[in-house]
Amino acid sequence: MLPAYSKAHVDCVSRVLRNADRLPDAPVPSLILDSWRRSMQQHHLDPGSLQGPRILSEGVLRECRERSEMFLRIASEEVSRLHGRVRDADYCVLLTDAQGQTIDYRVESAIRSDCRRAGLYLGTCWSEGEEGTCGVAAVLTNGVPVTVHKRDHFRAAFIGLTCSAAPVYGPQGELLGVLDVSAVESPDDRRSQHLIHQMVTQSAREIENAFFMHSAEGHWLLRAHAAPGYVDSQPDYLFAWDNDGRLLALNPAARRYLQRLYGMIPQHVGEVFDLNALRKAADQAPCRLPGHGLHVRLSVPKRPASVAVQRPDSEQVDPRIAESLRLAVRVKDRNLPVLIHGETGAGKEVFARQLHESSARRDKPFVALNCAAIPESLIESELFGYVAGAFTGASGKGMRGLLQQADGGTLFLDEIGDMPLSLQTRLLRVLAEGEVAPLGAARRECVDIQVICASHRDLSALVAAGGFREDLYFRLSGARFELPPLRERSDRLALINRILDEETSRCGVRLGLAGAALECLLGYRWPGNVRQLRHVLRYACAVCGGDTIQLGDLPAELRGEAPVAAVEETADCPERQALLDALVRHRWKPGPAAAALGISRATLYRRVNQHGIEMPGKRRG
């Protein structure tokens, strides 16, 4: 039996929705009313439910945070600053990704347990389809700052909360995430949240501008404001362009400004501003810009400090990767599934994200699942979801699967070769019929998804061995692309330079590479590929004591590795050899070997067994 307050909320929601068309003034804002309608009619949620939000597993949360690593790092300082301003009033601060999954969190220890019981915690998921009307979901749906106060929430579980949230947009207009300030207790009057609403909106703008400044490094940068005193400290508009004048990045206000003036976003800065007038103002005090009524400051591209490695403009990405991306972009919107093959760590997910962001689905979700990183017993529920009570231990309100979360967008299935055969059959049916049935559900739901799959394994060989369904293989491989391992790429130098720039920017300094260190990096075999390279450079940046990374700053296993040309190739497959190399270097210790390869210990053991490698002390009887 429902508690009295839950039953009263159900009666209120039902009455409002039933009479909304006849009432001149609804008792809730129109944005809330529209969300209530969707929650009831489209998402089929129960307004009386007292179940808390879905919480991501530790492994899935870690993957979400890794995908948003740059966003997290840039936002962290402002999230802490905002929390410092609201914590004395018993508010907590949440930062979610673009899917509404909480990836960062600030709360005082005194109210931590209360917030957790209310669902305000790291890893909680706040999409409208799962939780109904709430602060984060309202921002994800409407794209504007919003306050969802107490009984504005659709589900009774959250009617005690007040949540003010604002979107955080990237330089290309993409949604990066949502910043949310919430409290378990607050006055009933919604107007009491006006100041909190302003604070979270301003902090979201600060994060947007910080992300913009990071993204615009090395380009022409224009700050603009109607008042000269705010140009440097709080610019309203930010524009960035390259040496050819091509507009590369705009903050949301600048994007709206151009759309208001031109009805579109011009491609070239010369279509917007007088370049001669701008260049005269370069790095000078803020000046008034003729014809726009704005005060501006123009900053010329900043060249990094002198480093040992030269970065010639002529360096390009490896021709094989460039050609694969060029062809993939051409087929991206032709309703063709894409299959990417490459060794572990070779950049398959990066390639998939580039395809998604170049496609007509770029404004819809990009949802990724690593089939090798999740236990076999959980893959089915993660992929298909489940209804309440579908199995022992299931959430009391069910869970939307990744197939449903990716509706309208892209589903990336990494290491598809590790998917159990029983699930391959279910996935094939989804792809053939465009419908998905969660575990325990009596009816199917339509889904519209672009599928991109990836594997380090030879799927055709798996098909021949009976380990992968032939019909699924042909359905997934509408367009197949091969990513070369790092040791075979012709752009290793450019890649080292780019990743070094990214990693040094994390700590706010520029580091060079000594000749011996560069030679070692270029000659190493890189069994963990690009992922391992990034970890190595991150380590070197952390331990470097000067302004140049020396050979001694690199991990010991790199310094002891022979150059590529001096290593005799074996007849074994590349992955088996990479596993053996890592295990031998780390004296057959699984933990360090897995870390060097950029994989989990469980994945290491699984692949060791697949390749018939015998670990010392674990000989087969």
N, C-alpha and C positions, 0 to 999 in steps of 0.2 A: 504494500500500500504506500502511495506517495505521501511524503510529509505535506502538511497544510500549505507551506509556502510554495512548494513545487506545484501542487494542484492549483493554487491561486494563479501562479504564473502561466500554466497551461490554459486556464480559463481566460486570462487576459490576452494572450497571444491569439487564441482562437477567436475571441470576440472582436479584436481589432482587425484581424484579417477578414473576418466575415462581413464587417460593416465598413471597411475602409473606403469603399466606393461611395457610400452614402453619407460619410462624415465630412463636413467642410474642412475641418482641421483634425488631422490624425494626432493621437496622443504621443507619437514618436516622430522624429524627423523622417523625411521621405527616403533618405538613404537607408535608414534603419528599416523602414517599412518594406522597401524593395528587397532587402536582404532577408527579412522574415519570410516574405513570399517564396523566395528561392529556396530557403532552408526547408520550408514545409513542402512545397509542391515539386521542386526539382531534385533536392537532395534527400527528401523523405526522412528528415531528422525528427526526433521526438523532443518537443520543448520541455517535457518534464524530466528528461534524463539527468541523472546526477553523476554520471560517469565523467571522470577527468579526461584531459586530452591524451591522445596517443603519444607515447614517448619512444623515440628512436633507440634502437639497440646501440650498444657502445661502438661496435664496428661501423655501423651505418653513420652514426654521428661523426665519427672520426673522418670518414670519407667526405661527408658534407663540409666539415671544417677545412679539410685539405683543399677541396675544390674552391673554397672561398678564402683561401689563405691571405691573399693580398688585401682583399676587402676587410677581413678581420684585423689585420695588422694596422691598416690605416685608420680604421674606425675605433680601435681600442682606446686611444687616449681621450677622444671625445665622449665615448660611452662612460668612461670613468669620471670625466669632468661633469657630465650630466648627472650621474648618480650622486656625486658630491653635493650637488645643488638640491637634490630632492630626498636624500636618504633620511634627513631629520624629520621629514613628514611621513616616514614609513612607506615610501615608494620604492619599487625595484625597477631595474632597467633591463629590457631584453632587446637583443639584436637578432633578427631572423634573416635567412637567405631569401631568394626570390620565390621559393616555394612555401614560405611561412614556417620553416623549421628553425627553432631557436638554436643559434650557434654561438652566442655569447650572452653573458648574464652577469648582473651586479646586484647584490642584495646584502643588507646588514645581517649579521649572524643572529641578532635578536629576533628577527621576523622570518628567518630562512625556512623554518619548519612550517609556519603558517602559509607562506607563499607556495611552498612545495605542495601542501595539501590542496591549495586552490588551483594548482596546475601551472604555476609560474615557476618554470624550472628549465634548466638546460636540456635540450633535446626534445622539447614538446613541439607538437605540430598544430598549426593554427589556420589551416585552410577552411574556407567556408563550407566546402563539401563535407568536411569531417566534423567541424565544431559549430557550424552555423554562424550567426552574427556575432562577431567579436572584433576587437580593435585591429589586429593584424589582418584578419580576413577582409575587413572593410577596406583597408588600404590596398591589399592585393587586388580586390575587385574593382575599386573606383580610382585608384592611383593618386589620391589626394589625402592630406592629413585629416584625421577624424578622431572624435572622442566617442567611445561606446561606453555609456555610463550605466552601471548597475543593471536595471531591468530592461535596458536596451538589448542586452544579450539575449540570444534566442533560446539557449539551453539553460535550464534552472541551475545547473552546476556552477554557472558563472555570474548569476545575477547579483552577487555581493561585490563583484569586482568593478573597478573603474579603470578604463584603458584608453590612453591617448597615444596615437601612433602616427607616424609620418613615413612616406616613402623615401628611399635613397636611390637616386638615379646616377648612372654612369655617364661618361663623356659622349657616348653614342646614343643616349636616350634610353638605354636599357635599364631595367629595374635591377638594382644590386641586392636590395633587401629592404627590411622594414625596421625602424627604430620605435620601440614601444616603452612607455612608462606606465606602470600599473600599481594599484594598491588594493589590499584586501578589504580595508575599511575606509569609508569616506562619507562626507555629507550627501544627503539625497539629492540636493539641487545640482543639476548638471553644470550650472554656471560656476560652481566651485572649482571646476577643472579648467577654466579659461587660461589661467597662467601656465598650468602644466602643458596645455595644448600648445601655447606659444613657445615654451621652452623646448619641447621635443621637436617642433617644426624647425626652430633655429638650429638645434644640434644636428638634425638631419641635413640641413643646408651646409653646415660646417664640414660634415663628413663628405658630402658631395664635392665641395671645393677642394678638400684635401686630396681626394681621389683624383680629381681633375688635375691638380698641380703635379701629382706623381706621374700621371699618364702623359702630361704635356712636356715632360723633361726633354730637352734637346730640340724644342720647336719654338717658333715665335709665339709669344703669349701676350694677350691684351686683357688688362683688367679695366673695368668700366663701372662708373656709378654716376648718378645724377648730381651728387654732391662731392666736391673735390676731397674733403677730409676722410671719405670712406673708401676711396679707390684702392688703397693698399690694405687696409685692415678688414674691410667688409665689402668687397666688390659685389655688385649685383650681377654683373655679366662677366663671363669668362669665355674667350675665344682662343683657339690655337690653330696654327697652320704651318705647313712645311715651307722649305725654301722656294718651292714653285708656287706658293700662294694657295695651295689646296687646303680648304678648311677641313681639319681633322677631328676637332673636338669642340663641343659646346656644353656649357652647363645648362640645366633646365631653363633658367631665366633667359639666357641668351638664345636658346632654341625657340622659346615662346616669342621673344622680341623679333627675331627674323621672320617667323611665321606670320606675326601680326603685320610686319612691314611689307613682306613680299608674297605671303600666302604659300611659301615653300622655303626650303633651306638651300640658299645658293651654294654652289660648289667651290667658288673661288672668293677669297677675301676681297679682291678688287671689285667684286660686284656689290660689296657692302660699304667699304671704306675707301677713302682717298689714300692710296699707298704712299704717295710723296709726303702728305701731311703726317701720316703715321710714322714714317721713318725719321722725320725730323724730331719726333717726340721720343725716340727710342732711349730708354733708360734715363730720361729726364724727369723732372718733377711733373706730377699730373697736370695735364693741360686740357682745355676744352676742345672737343672734336667738332669741327664745322659740320652743320647739317644734321647732327644727331642729338644735340643737347646733352651730351654725356661728357664727363671728365674721364680721361683715360691715362693709363701708363702702359707703354709698350716695352717688353723685355725681349732682347735678342736671344737667340739660342745660346745656351751655356755649354761650352765644350768641357768635357771631363778633364781633370788634372792629368798631366803627362803620365803615361803608363808605358810599360815595356812592350805591350802588344799593340801593333798598329791595327786600325780598323778601316781598311779601305772601303769606299762606297761600293766598289764593284763586287764585293763578296755577296753571294746569293745563296739561297737555300739549295740543298742537294737537288740536282736536276730530276732525279726519280721521284722525290717527294713533291717537287713543284708541279711536275706533269700529272702525278696522281691527283693532287688537289685541284688542278685545272680541270681535269676530266670529271672529277667527282662533283665539282661545283656545277658543271653543265648538266649532270643527271639528277641533281639534288631534288628538283621539283617535278620529276617525271614519275613519281610514285614507284620508284625502284628501290628495293631494299639494298643496303650497302654492306659488304663484308670486308673488313680490314684485317689483314694478316701481318704479323710482325712479332718479334721476340718481346718478352716481358720488359716493360720500361721503355719501349721504343717510341712512345708518344701516340698510342692508338686513340686514347680518349681525347687528347688535344686535337688530333685530326678530326675526330667525330664532332667536337664542339665547334671547330671552324666550319664544318659543313652545316651544322645547325644554324649558326649565326649568319651564314650566307644564304639561307633558305627562306622561303616564304613563311616558315613556321618560327622564325627567330624571336617573335614576341610571345610565343607559347613556351610551355615548360620543356626543359632538357632534363630528362630523368635517367640516371645511370645506375646499373646494377652489375657488380662484379660477381659472376657466378662461382668463381673460385674462392672468393673471400668470405662467403656466407655458408654456414653449415647446410648440408643437403636437406636436412629436416626443416629448415626455415625458408629455403628459396621459394617454395610454392606459395606460402602465405605472403611473403614479401612481394612476389610478382603478381599474384591474383587477388590478394586480399582475402578477407573472410567476414562472415556475418556473425552477429552476437551468438555465442554458445556453439560455434562450429566445432570446437574441440576443447579438450581439457586445458585450462590455462589461457584460453582466448579472452581478449578484452570483452567486457560486458556490452560494448556498443559496436563491436566489429572494427574492421580496419580497411581502408581503401588501399588496394594494391597499386604497385608502380604502373601497371598497364592503365589503370584508371587515372592516376595522377598525371600520366603523360598524354592524356587525351587532347588532341589538337596539336601536339608538339612532337618531340622526338624521344624515342626510347633507345638508350644505348646499352646493349648487353655485352659486357666485356667477358672474355674467356668463355664464350658460348660453348666451346668444346667440352667444358666441365659440367654442363647442364645434364642432370639425370635423364635417362631415356623416357621415363614416365612423364616428365614435364615437357619434353620435346613434343610429345603427342598433343598435349594441351595447348602449347604455344602455336603449333601448326594450325590447330583449329581456330585460334584467335585470329591469326594472320589471314586465314582463308575466308572467315565469315565476318570479321570485323566486330566480333562480340566477345565479351568476357563474362564468365560466371565466377564470382568469388566463392571460396570454400563454404559450403553449407547453404548457398543461395538457391532459391527455386527458380529464379528468372535470370536472364542474361541482360547485359547492358552494352549498348553500342559504344565502340571506341574508334577514334580516328588517329592513328599513330604512324609516324615514319620510323621504321626500324633500322638501326645501324648496329651491326654485330662485329665483334672482334675476337681474335683468338691467336695465341702463339703456336697452336697445334695445327697440323695439316688435316683439315676437316675431311678432305677427300680420302685420305688414308684411314681416318676414323670410320668413314662410311664403309670402306672396303672391309674393315675389321669388325663391323657390326656395332661400333660404339656410338654411331650418330646416324639419325634417320636420313635416308637418301632424299626423300621428298622434302624434308625441312631444309636440307642443305641447298637444294636447287631453288627453294623459295627465298632463302636468305641471300643467296649469292647472285642477285640480279646485276650487281656491279661489284667487282672484286678489285681491291687495291692492296699492293704490297708495300710495307714500310721497311726500308733496309735497316739493319742494326747500326748502331752508332759507329762501330769500328770500320764499317764499309762506307760511311757517308763522306762525301767530298767536302762538306761544309763544316767539318768538325771545328775548325778555327773560328768561324763565324758564330757557331753555336756556343762555344766556350766563351767568346766575347760577350754575347748577348746574355747568357745566364750569369756571367760574372757581374755585368752591369746591374742585372735585376737583384742579385744577392747583395752587392755592395750598397745599393740604394736602400736596402732594409736597415742598414746601420748608419746611414747618412754620411758615408765617406766613399771616396773612390780609391780603389786599390789596383795596382798594376800586377803583372805576372812576370817574374824573372824568367830568363831564357830557359834555364834548366827545368823549372816547374812547368813551363809551357811544353817543352819537349816531352816531359813525362806524361802530361795529359794527352798529347797528340799520339803518343806511342802505346798507351794502355789499351787493353782489349775491350774494356767496358762490358762485362757480362750482364750488368744491370742496366745498360744503355743510358738513355737521357736522364732517367730518374736517378740512377747512381751518380751521374755527372753532377747533377744539381746538389745532391747530398754532399759530395766531395768538396765542391766549391763553397757550400755553406759552412762546412767544417773548417776549410782553409781560411775563410774570412773571419771566423770566430777566433782562431788561434793565432792569426797573423799579428805580430807585434809592431810592424812598421807600416810603410805605405806601399810595400811591394810583397806579394806572396812569393815566398822562397820554396825551394824543393822540400826543405824540412817541414814546411807547414802542411804538406799533403799527407794523407794517411799512409801508414807504413806499407800496407799491401800494394799501394800504387808504386812506391819507390822501389819495391823488389820485383816488379813485373817487367819482363822483357818487352821491347818494342814489338809492334805487330809483325813486322817483317821478319823478326828473329824467332817467332814462335812457330813451331811446326804444327800444321793443321792435322787433326785426327779424323778418323773415319766416322766418329760418333756424330750425332746430330748436334747442332749448335747449343740447344738448351741443355742437353746432357753434359756437354763439355763445360758450359758455364757453371752448372751446379757443382761439378767436380772441382773446377778451378776455385770456386768460393769455399768449398768445404776443406780443400787441402790448405788454402791460405790461412784459414781460421782453425786449423788443427781439428777438423771434424766437429767443431762446436756449432750446433744448429742455430742458436740465437744470433751470434755474430755473422754467420754465413747468410742467414735470411736477411739481416739488416743490410749487408753489403749488396745483396741482389734487389733490395727494395720490395721484398715480399714478406708475408707473415710466416711465422714458424710452422703453422698448420699447412700452408701452401707449400712450403719447402718439403715437409715430410711427404705430402701427397705426390709431388713431382719426383722425389727420390724413389718412391715406390713405383711410379709409372715407368721410370727409366731403368729399373732394376739395379739401382746403386745400393750396395751393401754398406751400411754404416758399421764402423768398428764397434765390437761389443754387442752387435745386434745381428749376428749372422743367422741366416735361415737354417733351420734344422733339417 
